[in-house]
């Protein structure tokens, strides 16, 4: 079989997710039943916020607080440095290194930055057919040297005024997280194999984010028995459909609060809440902040004269990012 025909065969195998064993025709490569398109279309990677910061004075940043305690945090150190303080001791922060704090933070730690330090901080989540973040299986912060010059590219992208350039940021961040992605590769494969079987269910939920959506309605629309929805899915995935739906609604509603001018009443209606009051109570229960306060926080963040790092005694308020 010619080279072109072999390439066509590999392409067809990838698209169908067919598991192939080693054969002479295929060489030594073994293809697993993981569909690339499924991974690309269902990997939920979302950047909450990114900032370029220059420290003129010494500063320490508490990471265990009521702000962003459910988000992954990554620091790209451009110049200067400092150290990370934990109960076990201090770890140096150096220029040219990437520091990642997974969303599950089992111990209290603080980052200290020296005057003249320049860094980019970024807050994100990443999940795949799950209510839990991909990196929730990791414990403790990670750091590694930037061998590919990715920090400089991320800095240029963040500071660029070009929308075309800024659109590249998620891909660059994912590339910078390669060492961590390798650590959770088995977990991602597990989620993909589960998701592959039930992706039609998740596709429906993504397109019908409504708080009023019932399990009976979902069962009828996707052609799945009520028993499968209430017993099989939770057993296989580790969460129930209502939990998954509420998490997705929370993220979508927060995005509308952050980046649109929609009235809170309209956001409540958009996601199937019977009233603005009901939506406000639900939102507070989910993230410990009322919708108006949450929106006000992000409006303040967008002001040019608003500074993230005020001083050691002040915090960012009691807004809990999702």
Buried (B, 14 or more C-beta within 10 A) or exposed (E): EEEEEEEEBBEEBBEEBEEBEEEEEBEEEEBEBBBEEBBEEBBBBBBBBBEBBEBEEEBEBEBEEBBBBBBBBBBBBBEBBBBBBBEEEEBEBBBBBBBBBBBBBEEEBBBBBBEEBBBBBBBBBBBBBBBBBBBBBBEEBBBEEBEEEBBEBBBEBBEEEEEEBBEBBBEBBBBBBEEBBEBBEEBBBBBBBBBBEBBEBBEBBBEEBBBEBEBEEBBEEBEBEEEBBBEEBBEEBEBBBBEBBBBBBBBBBBBBBBEEEBEBBEBBBBBBBEEBEEBBEBBBEBBEBBBEBBBBBBEEBEEEEEEEBEEEEEEBEEBBBB
